[in-house]
Amino acid sequence: MKLVIAIVQSQGKQKLCDALGREGISYTKHESFGGYLQERNFTFMIGVDEAEVDRVLLVIRDACQVAERFVNVSNSGNPAVPLLSPSLVKVESGGAVAFVVDVDSFHRF
């Protein structure tokens, strides 16, 4: 058995939930925060047989596309540098990061 842990940015959450549901794949999701932009993410935990890992990863890949967006940044956090006007910076947003780990045992109570 394997555990797929997928960290998905909030804009991809519903699309991934829908895609997993259509495929009959059970999951647990938890809200999380982090990354460069310190935005809300969702961590999906999906337990599957080893033979199903590739299918789950394809569902995640297809549902969670990367897009570019612009965010405002300024140096206002550094008091040693005079405040400059904010500027737009292009960053990648969306997508997912997935980890596949071995499960030594699984128990349902």
C-alpha positions in Angstrom: 0.0 0.0 0.0 1.1 3.6 -0.7 0.1 7.0 0.7 0.0 9.8 -1.8 0.4 13.2 -0.1 -0.5 16.0 -2.4 -0.2 19.7 -1.4 -2.5 21.8 -3.6 -3.0 25.5 -3.7 -6.5 26.7 -2.8 -7.5 27.5 -6.4 -7.1 23.8 -7.4 -8.8 22.3 -4.4 -12.3 22.0 -5.8 -11.2 20.8 -9.2 -9.1 18.0 -7.5 -12.0 17.0 -5.2 -14.3 16.7 -8.2 -11.8 14.7 -10.3 -11.0 12.3 -7.4 -14.7 11.8 -6.8 -15.4 11.1 -10.5 -12.6 8.4 -10.4 -14.0 6.9 -7.2 -10.8 7.7 -5.3 -11.2 8.3 -1.5 -9.2 11.0 0.2 -8.8 13.1 3.3 -7.9 16.7 3.0 -6.6 19.2 5.5 -6.2 23.0 5.2 -2.6 24.1 5.4 -0.5 27.3 4.9 2.9 27.9 3.5 5.1 28.4 0.5 6.6 31.5 -0.9 3.3 33.4 -0.9 2.2 32.2 2.5 -1.2 31.4 1.1 -3.8 28.8 2.0 -3.1 25.3 0.6 -4.8 21.9 1.0 -3.0 18.7 1.8 -4.7 15.6 0.4 -3.9 12.2 1.8 -4.8 9.3 -0.5 -4.2 5.7 0.4 -4.0 3.3 -2.6 -2.6 0.0 -3.7 0.7 0.3 -5.4 -0.9 -0.5 -8.8 -3.1 2.6 -8.5 -0.4 5.2 -7.8 0.2 6.2 -11.4 -3.6 6.7 -12.0 -3.9 8.9 -8.9 -0.8 11.0 -9.9 -2.4 11.5 -13.4 -5.6 12.7 -11.8 -3.7 15.2 -9.6 -1.6 16.4 -12.6 -4.6 16.9 -14.8 -6.6 18.7 -12.1 -3.9 21.0 -10.7 -2.4 23.1 -13.5 0.3 25.8 -12.9 -0.5 29.3 -14.0 1.4 32.6 -13.9 0.1 35.6 -11.9 1.4 38.9 -10.7 1.8 39.8 -7.0 2.7 43.2 -5.4 5.9 43.2 -3.5 7.6 46.0 -1.6 10.5 46.4 0.7 8.4 47.8 3.5 9.6 45.0 5.8 13.1 46.3 5.9 13.5 49.6 7.8 17.0 50.1 6.6 15.9 50.6 3.0 13.7 53.6 2.1 10.2 52.7 1.2 9.8 52.3 -2.5 6.6 51.9 -4.4 5.3 48.3 -4.7 6.2 46.5 -7.9 4.6 43.6 -9.6 6.5 40.3 -9.8 5.4 37.4 -11.9 5.2 34.1 -10.0 3.9 30.6 -10.7 0.7 29.8 -8.9 -1.4 26.7 -8.7 -0.2 23.2 -9.4 0.5 20.5 -6.8 3.4 18.8 -5.1 2.9 15.1 -4.5 4.8 12.6 -2.3 4.4 8.9 -2.5 5.4 7.0 0.6 5.3 3.3 1.6 2.7 2.3 4.2 3.9 -0.4 6.6 0.5 -1.2 7.8 -3.1 0.0 7.5 -5.9 -0.4 10.1 -9.5 0.7 9.9 -11.4 0.8 13.2 
